[in-house]
Amino acid sequence: MERKNQWFVFDVDGTLTESRQEICPSFKRWFLDNMPMTRVALVTGSDREKTVEQVGEDLWSSCAFSIQCCGNEVYSFGNLVHREDWYPHENVIAHLKKELMESDYDIDRRYGNHIEIRTGMLNFSVVGRNAVGPQRKHYAKYDETARERDKIAQRIRDTFWGLDATCGGDTGIDIFPVGKDKSQAVQYLGTNLVFFGDRCDPMGNDYPLAKTIEDNKNNANGVFHVSGPPDVYHYLQTLLSWLSE
């Protein structure tokens, strides 16, 4: 397989960056210097603004595709090529507010931004999207044991026909119409994909794309389930070396 025919596809939060953090400067320089950017795609549940905050305008606009909001907003080399809006019914919002009030987590209401409507989807966070550093880590540790996000996501799927819910990053739940998930990326990228994601498990928001890639026999290199940027760097060094032979 030739390197020039290979798509390199990356989740952002928890994959190219630590959760809600900026990309490591040295890793960013290495990435821009060594990756074939005309064959690089970002696929994330976040919107453009948050992704640019994390990876920088230079890296973001250098990517052949930046597939935002689980594929409901798509850019190519920084130019918008697709946008599909969706607005949740008021019953969905009411349900999420109820989930927030009934959560067993000791919520500090100062953080805020628990329900964030994005292009074609919404993101729900018990601890709040505005939580940072220690606050996010505290909730993530709680969720590892309580599995609160998994339970909330399952209740959403059980309650609202036609909606799907998956866990993304350390604190959030992505909610969208069934099929409007990260697997939409294959419409733009086709086959011969290698994907790096931190939430490729069945409850994670990387899972629909990971499963689509693994189910397609043309995707010889498949999926790398990573735990963060160091994993990505290690795998990329090996993969790029192999593809250049």
C-alpha positions in Angstrom: 0.0 0.0 0.0 1.4 3.4 -1.0 1.5 6.2 1.5 0.0 8.6 -1.0 -3.2 6.6 -1.1 -3.6 6.3 2.7 -6.0 8.5 4.6 -5.0 9.4 8.2 -8.1 10.1 10.3 -7.9 11.5 13.8 -10.3 12.2 16.6 -9.1 15.3 18.4 -10.1 15.5 22.1 -8.2 12.8 24.0 -6.4 11.7 20.9 -4.4 14.5 19.3 -4.7 16.5 22.5 -5.4 15.7 26.2 -9.0 16.3 27.1 -10.0 19.9 26.3 -6.3 20.9 26.2 -4.2 22.5 23.5 -2.0 20.2 21.4 1.6 19.8 22.7 3.7 22.3 20.7 6.5 19.8 19.9 4.0 17.2 18.8 2.3 19.8 16.6 5.5 20.7 14.9 6.3 17.1 14.3 2.8 16.5 12.9 2.9 19.4 10.5 6.4 18.5 9.3 5.9 14.7 8.8 2.2 14.1 8.0 0.9 14.2 4.4 -1.6 16.9 5.2 -3.5 16.5 1.9 -4.5 13.0 3.3 -5.2 14.0 6.9 -8.7 14.4 8.3 -9.9 15.4 11.7 -13.2 13.9 12.8 -14.6 15.3 16.1 -17.8 16.0 17.9 -16.7 19.5 18.7 -17.4 22.6 16.6 -14.9 24.5 14.6 -14.1 27.1 17.3 -13.2 24.5 20.0 -11.1 22.4 17.6 -9.1 25.5 16.5 -8.6 26.4 20.1 -7.0 23.0 20.7 -5.0 22.4 17.5 -4.5 25.9 16.2 -5.7 27.6 13.0 -2.6 26.6 11.1 -2.9 22.8 11.7 -6.7 22.9 11.4 -6.8 24.7 8.0 -3.9 22.5 6.7 -6.1 19.4 6.9 -7.7 18.1 3.8 -10.9 17.6 5.9 -12.0 18.9 9.3 -15.2 17.0 10.0 -16.9 18.8 12.9 -19.9 18.1 15.0 -19.8 14.3 14.2 -19.9 15.1 10.4 -22.7 17.6 10.4 -20.4 20.5 9.6 -17.5 19.8 7.2 -14.5 21.9 6.1 -11.9 21.2 3.5 -8.6 23.1 3.9 -10.5 25.6 6.1 -13.4 26.1 3.7 -17.0 25.1 4.6 -18.3 22.4 2.2 -21.3 21.0 4.2 -23.6 22.0 7.0 -26.7 20.2 8.2 -28.6 21.7 11.1 -30.9 19.9 13.6 -32.7 21.4 16.6 -33.7 19.1 19.5 -37.4 19.0 20.5 -38.2 20.8 23.8 -38.9 17.4 25.4 -35.3 16.4 24.8 -34.0 19.6 26.6 -36.5 19.0 29.4 -35.3 15.4 29.8 -31.6 16.6 30.0 -32.5 19.2 32.6 -34.1 16.4 34.6 -31.0 14.2 34.3 -28.9 17.1 35.5 -31.1 17.7 38.6 -31.3 14.0 39.5 -27.5 13.3 39.0 -25.8 11.8 42.1 -22.7 13.8 41.2 -21.9 16.8 43.5 -22.3 19.5 40.9 -20.7 22.9 41.2 -23.2 25.1 39.3 -20.6 27.7 38.6 -19.2 25.8 35.7 -22.3 25.9 33.6 -22.9 25.2 29.9 -24.4 21.8 30.6 -26.5 21.7 27.3 -24.7 22.9 24.2 -26.5 22.9 20.9 -24.1 22.4 18.0 -24.5 22.0 14.2 -26.7 18.9 13.7 -26.3 17.7 17.3 -26.1 18.7 21.0 -23.6 17.9 23.8 -24.7 17.3 27.3 -22.3 17.4 30.3 -23.3 16.9 33.9 -20.2 18.7 35.2 -20.6 21.4 32.5 -18.6 22.2 29.4 -17.0 25.2 31.2 -15.4 23.0 33.8 -11.6 22.9 33.4 -8.6 20.8 34.6 -9.2 19.4 38.1 -13.0 19.7 37.8 -13.1 17.7 34.6 -10.7 15.1 36.1 -12.8 14.8 39.2 -15.9 14.1 37.2 -14.1 11.7 34.9 -12.9 9.7 37.9 -16.4 9.6 39.3 -17.8 8.4 36.0 -15.3 5.6 35.7 -17.0 3.9 38.6 -20.6 5.3 38.4 -20.8 4.8 34.6 -23.2 7.8 34.8 -22.7 8.8 31.2 -23.3 5.3 29.8 -26.6 5.2 31.8 -27.8 8.6 30.7 -26.9 7.8 27.1 -28.9 4.5 27.3 -31.9 6.3 28.8 -31.9 8.9 25.9 -31.9 6.1 23.3 -34.7 4.3 25.2 -36.8 7.4 25.6 -36.5 9.2 22.2 -37.1 7.2 19.1 -34.7 8.3 16.3 -32.0 9.7 18.6 -28.7 8.2 19.4 -26.3 9.2 22.3 -22.6 8.3 22.7 -19.9 9.3 25.2 -17.2 11.6 24.0 -14.1 12.9 25.8 -14.0 12.7 29.6 -17.2 14.5 30.5 -19.6 14.8 27.6 -22.4 12.9 25.8 -23.1 13.6 22.1 -26.7 13.4 21.1 -27.9 13.4 17.4 -30.4 11.8 15.0 -29.6 8.1 14.3 -26.9 7.9 11.6 -25.7 11.4 12.0 -22.5 10.3 13.8 -18.8 10.1 13.0 -19.4 7.4 10.4 -20.5 10.2 8.1 -16.8 10.8 7.5 -16.6 7.9 5.0 -18.8 10.0 2.5 -15.8 12.3 2.1 -12.9 9.9 2.6 -14.0 6.7 1.0 -11.8 3.7 1.8 -8.2 3.0 2.7 -8.5 4.7 6.1 -6.6 4.4 9.3 -8.3 5.9 12.3 -7.0 7.0 15.6 -9.5 7.5 18.5 -9.8 7.2 22.2 -13.4 6.2 22.4 -13.7 3.3 20.0 -15.6 1.2 22.6 -19.3 0.6 21.8 -20.5 3.4 24.1 -18.0 5.9 22.7 -18.5 8.5 20.0 -15.6 7.1 17.9 -17.3 3.7 17.7 -19.6 4.3 14.7 -16.6 5.3 12.5 -14.3 2.7 13.9 -16.8 -0.1 13.3 -17.5 1.2 9.7 -13.8 1.1 9.0 -13.3 -2.3 10.5 -16.3 -3.8 8.6 -14.9 -2.6 5.3 -12.2 -5.1 4.0 -10.6 -2.3 1.9 -9.4 -0.6 5.1 -6.3 -2.7 5.5 -4.8 -0.7 8.3 -8.0 -0.3 10.3 -8.4 1.3 13.7 -6.0 2.3 16.5 -7.7 2.7 19.9 -5.4 5.1 21.7 -5.1 6.6 25.2 -3.7 10.0 24.2 -1.1 11.8 22.1 1.9 9.7 23.1 0.1 6.6 21.7 -0.7 8.4 18.5 2.9 9.6 18.1 4.2 6.0 18.6 1.8 4.5 16.1 2.4 7.2 13.5 6.2 6.7 13.6 5.8 3.0 13.0 3.0 3.4 10.3 4.8 6.1 8.4 7.9 4.1 8.3 6.1 1.1 7.0 4.1 3.0 4.3 7.3 4.6 3.0 9.0 1.2 2.3 
